[in-house]
Amino acid sequence: MNKTFVALLSVVLAAGMLAGCRSPSESDIAEKTASPDHAANQVMPAHRDVNQKPTPVKIERTSAHRVKVEMTAQVTDIEIDKGVTYKAWTFNGQAPGPLIVVREGDTIEFTLKNLDPAMPHSMDFHAVHAAPSKKFINIAPNRSKTFTYQASSPGVFMYHCGTDPVLQHIANGMHGVIIVKPKDGYPTDPQVDREFTLIQNEWYANNNLDDMTDGQPDYVVFSTKALKKGDPNTNGTTYSLKEKPLEAKVGEKIRIYVNNVGPNHVSSFHVVGTVFDDVYRDGNPDNRLRGMQTVMLPASGGAVVEFTVKEAGIYPIVTHQFHHAQKGAVALLKVTE
């Protein structure tokens, strides 16, 4: 055998033995759990016996510039339409997950506790700068982990589980919105009378990865979340937003924090019967637009939209992708004298 070849082979084998003996780093684990082979093992059957009761989110401002957030990953039955139940993968038993509101410049101390006994979950915050291999890593079943982030950019951002297959985790309900309010506010703050949040998402046949991959949702819906404790405009879903519309008075200027969490389709956000006075794309005060009729939101895209209601009546809020409005993406705003 050629001596040069033998020497090279010895080097390769030695390197392989050393690699096999070293302890895996956190990034190694993150890469492994994100690999296609591991992802395939995480595809769960359509029906799972586990069903956990919703848990309250813990959000606490511990100092002027520090916020502590504790959330859970869990499986919970969600009513996605009247009489239609979906066994969702959720944050805190809610889909969309709890609304998080912080201020630009805050430090977020975030803890995720995984109550799902069957698989790992994780958190991907679009509102922060962080190395995914260190701060968006998987949390094993019945384990928890704490991360620290800086909320340095104002806006309306999506958060979601980032565990592979990411599509399946988002589509099954592991999505939500974090609002980072600008430190100097919006130029229009003094004029705004009412604020709401609206979140658009798609629901597919129960845990059907093929339908998710093909982008064929059964439902496309709006949900609303309270901006602050005690807010009466809270936790509405598509059907309840028709039965119990958002409410306003004639002459009021309305602000909506809106986000399209997808996971697959764009939203052409439109309020029938008005024109947007001001739009802050992605919720950033530097991205101000005026006089828009429709705001295009890519999957994960957000915005702040403001408009004035000038007459009493019912104002439908829709995506102008009307095949999705037909599947449920319609809310109502009731304006009275």
C-alpha positions in Angstrom: 0.0 0.0 0.0 1.3 3.5 -0.8 2.9 5.1 2.3 1.5 8.5 1.5 -2.0 7.1 1.3 -1.6 5.2 4.6 -0.4 8.4 6.3 -3.4 10.4 5.0 -5.8 7.6 6.1 -4.3 7.6 9.6 -4.9 11.4 9.9 -8.5 11.1 8.7 -9.2 8.3 11.2 -7.6 10.1 14.0 -9.6 13.3 13.3 -12.8 11.2 13.2 -12.0 9.6 16.5 -11.4 13.0 18.1 -14.6 14.4 16.7 -16.5 11.5 18.0 -15.1 11.9 21.5 -15.7 15.6 22.1 -18.7 16.8 23.9 -21.4 18.3 21.7 -21.8 22.1 21.9 -25.1 23.9 22.2 -24.9 24.9 18.5 -24.2 21.2 17.6 -27.4 20.2 19.4 -29.3 23.0 17.7 -28.1 22.0 14.3 -28.9 18.3 14.9 -32.4 19.0 16.1 -32.9 21.2 13.0 -31.7 18.5 10.6 -34.1 17.0 8.0 -33.8 13.5 9.6 -34.7 14.8 13.0 -37.5 16.9 11.5 -39.1 13.8 9.9 -39.2 12.2 13.3 -41.2 15.1 14.7 -44.2 14.8 12.3 -46.9 13.7 14.7 -50.1 11.8 13.9 -53.2 13.8 13.3 -54.8 12.7 16.7 -52.9 13.0 20.0 -54.4 12.0 23.3 -52.8 14.8 25.3 -54.9 17.9 25.9 -53.6 20.4 28.4 -55.6 23.3 29.9 -54.6 26.8 28.9 -52.0 28.4 31.2 -51.8 32.1 32.0 -48.9 33.9 30.5 -46.7 35.7 33.0 -45.5 39.2 31.8 -44.0 41.4 34.5 -42.1 44.6 34.2 -39.3 44.2 36.8 -37.6 47.6 36.2 -37.9 50.6 34.0 -36.3 48.8 31.1 -36.6 45.1 31.9 -39.6 42.8 31.2 -39.9 39.2 32.4 -42.0 36.9 30.2 -42.8 33.3 31.0 -44.6 31.1 28.5 -45.5 27.4 27.9 -45.5 25.2 24.9 -48.5 22.8 25.1 -51.3 20.9 23.2 -54.8 22.4 23.7 -58.1 22.1 21.9 -58.9 25.4 20.1 -62.3 26.4 18.7 -61.2 27.8 15.3 -64.8 28.3 14.0 -68.2 27.9 15.7 -68.4 24.2 16.7 -65.1 23.4 15.0 -62.3 22.2 17.3 -58.7 21.8 16.4 -56.1 20.0 18.6 -53.5 22.8 18.4 -49.9 23.0 19.3 -49.9 26.3 21.2 -48.2 28.8 23.4 -50.1 28.9 26.7 -53.1 27.1 25.2 -53.8 30.0 22.9 -53.6 30.3 19.1 -52.5 32.9 18.3 -50.4 32.9 21.4 -50.4 35.7 24.1 -49.8 39.2 22.9 -46.6 40.6 24.2 -46.2 44.4 24.4 -42.8 46.0 25.4 -41.1 49.3 24.8 -38.1 50.0 22.5 -34.9 49.6 24.4 -36.4 47.0 26.9 -34.5 43.9 27.9 -36.7 40.8 27.6 -35.9 37.9 30.0 -37.8 35.1 28.4 -38.5 31.6 29.8 -40.1 28.8 27.8 -41.4 25.8 29.6 -42.2 22.8 27.3 -45.3 21.0 28.6 -45.6 18.9 25.5 -44.6 15.3 26.4 -44.1 14.3 22.8 -41.6 16.7 21.1 -39.3 19.6 21.5 -40.4 23.2 20.9 -38.7 26.6 20.7 -39.2 30.3 20.3 -38.2 32.5 17.4 -38.8 36.2 18.1 -38.7 38.4 15.0 -38.3 41.5 17.2 -34.8 40.8 18.4 -31.2 40.4 17.3 -30.0 36.9 18.4 -28.0 34.0 17.2 -30.6 31.3 16.4 -28.2 28.5 17.2 -27.9 29.9 20.8 -31.1 31.7 21.6 -33.8 30.0 19.5 -32.8 26.4 20.3 -35.1 23.5 21.0 -36.4 22.9 24.5 -36.9 19.2 25.3 -40.2 17.9 26.7 -40.7 18.7 30.4 -37.8 21.1 30.4 -37.5 24.9 30.4 -34.8 27.4 29.5 -34.4 31.2 29.9 -33.0 33.6 27.3 -32.3 37.3 27.3 -33.0 39.6 24.3 -32.8 43.3 23.6 -35.9 44.9 22.0 -34.0 47.5 20.0 -36.3 48.0 17.0 -39.9 49.3 17.2 -42.6 47.6 15.3 -45.3 44.9 15.1 -43.5 41.5 14.9 -44.4 37.8 14.7 -43.1 35.2 17.0 -43.3 31.4 16.4 -41.9 28.0 17.2 -38.8 27.5 15.1 -38.5 23.7 15.6 -38.4 21.7 12.3 -40.6 21.2 10.4 -41.2 24.9 11.2 -44.2 25.0 8.8 -46.0 22.3 10.8 -45.4 24.0 14.2 -46.6 27.4 12.9 -49.6 26.0 11.1 -50.6 24.0 14.1 -51.0 27.1 16.2 -47.5 28.0 17.5 -47.5 31.7 16.5 -48.2 35.1 18.0 -47.4 38.8 18.0 -45.0 41.0 20.0 -45.4 44.8 19.7 -42.4 46.9 20.5 -43.7 50.4 21.0 -41.4 53.2 19.8 -39.6 55.1 22.6 -40.8 58.4 21.2 -44.2 57.1 20.1 -45.9 57.7 16.8 -46.4 61.2 15.4 -50.2 60.6 15.3 -50.4 59.4 19.0 -52.4 62.5 20.2 -55.0 62.0 17.5 -55.8 58.3 18.2 -59.0 57.5 20.1 -59.0 53.7 20.1 -56.5 50.9 19.5 -57.1 47.3 18.5 -54.9 44.3 17.4 -55.8 41.9 14.6 -53.9 38.8 13.7 -54.4 36.8 10.5 -53.6 33.1 10.2 -54.4 30.0 8.3 -55.8 26.7 9.6 -55.3 23.5 7.6 -56.8 20.0 7.9 -55.8 18.8 11.3 -52.1 18.4 11.3 -52.0 17.6 7.6 -48.5 18.4 6.5 -49.3 17.8 2.8 -52.0 20.5 2.9 -49.7 22.8 4.8 -47.0 22.3 2.2 -49.3 22.8 -0.7 -50.8 26.0 0.9 -54.4 24.7 0.9 -56.0 26.1 4.1 -59.5 25.1 5.3 -59.8 28.4 7.1 -58.2 31.8 7.1 -59.1 33.8 10.1 -58.7 37.0 12.1 -58.2 37.1 15.9 -57.9 40.0 18.3 -55.9 40.3 21.5 -56.2 42.8 24.4 -53.5 45.4 24.3 -53.6 45.8 28.1 -55.2 44.1 31.1 -58.9 44.8 31.4 -59.3 45.8 27.8 -62.8 44.7 26.7 -61.6 44.1 23.1 -59.9 40.8 23.9 -59.4 37.3 22.6 -61.9 37.3 19.8 -61.8 34.8 16.9 -63.2 35.2 13.4 -66.7 34.0 14.1 -66.9 35.9 17.4 -65.6 39.1 15.7 -68.8 38.9 13.6 -71.1 38.2 16.5 -69.4 40.7 18.8 -67.8 43.4 16.5 -65.1 45.8 17.5 -66.7 49.1 18.5 -66.1 52.8 17.9 -67.8 56.1 17.7 -68.4 58.5 14.7 -65.4 60.8 14.2 -62.9 58.7 16.1 -59.5 57.9 14.8 -58.8 54.1 15.0 -55.4 52.5 15.2 -55.0 48.7 14.4 -51.8 46.8 15.1 -52.0 44.1 12.5 -49.8 41.1 11.7 -50.2 38.3 9.2 -48.6 35.2 10.8 -49.3 33.1 7.8 -47.7 30.7 7.6 -48.0 30.6 3.8 -50.1 33.4 2.2 -50.0 37.2 1.9 -52.7 39.4 3.3 -54.1 42.4 1.5 -55.4 44.2 4.6 -58.4 46.5 3.9 -61.1 48.2 5.8 -64.2 48.6 3.7 -65.7 52.1 3.7 -62.6 54.1 4.6 -59.1 55.1 3.5 -56.1 54.7 5.8 -54.9 58.2 7.0 -51.5 56.8 8.1 -49.7 53.5 7.8 -46.5 52.6 9.5 -45.1 49.6 7.7 -43.9 46.9 10.0 -45.0 49.3 12.8 -41.9 51.4 12.5 -42.5 55.1 12.8 -39.8 55.8 10.2 -41.9 53.9 7.6 -44.8 56.3 7.4 -47.2 56.2 4.4 -50.3 58.3 3.8 -53.7 57.7 2.1 -53.4 54.0 1.4 -56.5 51.8 0.5 -54.9 48.4 1.1 -51.7 47.3 2.9 -49.9 44.3 1.6 -48.6 42.1 4.5 -46.3 39.2 3.6 -46.3 36.1 5.8 -44.9 37.4 9.1 -45.4 41.0 8.0 -46.9 43.6 10.3 -48.1 47.2 10.2 -49.9 49.9 12.2 -52.8 51.3 10.3 -54.9 54.3 11.2 -58.2 55.6 9.8 -61.1 57.9 10.8 -64.7 56.6 10.8 -67.0 59.4 9.6 -70.4 57.7 9.5 -72.3 55.3 11.7 -72.6 51.7 10.4 -70.9 48.4 10.0 -67.4 48.4 8.5 -66.1 45.0 7.3 -62.3 44.4 7.8 -61.0 41.9 5.3 -58.1 40.6 3.3 -58.7 41.6 -0.3 -57.5 38.1 -1.2 -61.2 37.3 -1.4 -60.8 33.6 -1.6 -59.4 33.9 1.9 -62.2 36.2 3.0 -64.5 33.5 1.7 -62.7 31.1 4.1 -63.3 33.3 7.1 -60.9 36.3 7.1 -63.6 38.9 7.8 -64.0 41.0 11.0 -66.5 43.7 11.7 -66.2 47.2 13.2 -69.5 48.7 14.5 -69.5 52.5 14.5 -72.3 54.3 16.4 -73.2 58.0 16.9 
